């Protein structure tokens, strides 16, 4: 396994997320809803804008 540090960090992050959901369920739910309603659509808008700018630059040439 080449990137064992990366795999270990991912494992620790997953375990801590599950632990947080177990010990603080309402806080984890609010964080999940915030991510689902705001962060994912923001990322989609950013990627669509980036794609549109690349498309317009390639189209003008």
QUIPEJO-V528788 format. One record per pair of residues at least 12 apart in sequence whose ideal C-beta (glycine too) atoms are under 7 Angstrom apart, sorted by sequence separation. I is the first residue (numbers start at 1). J is the second residue. D is the distance in whole Angstrom. If there is no record, write none. Layout:
i->{I	I}
j->{J	J}
d->{D	D}
This chain:
none
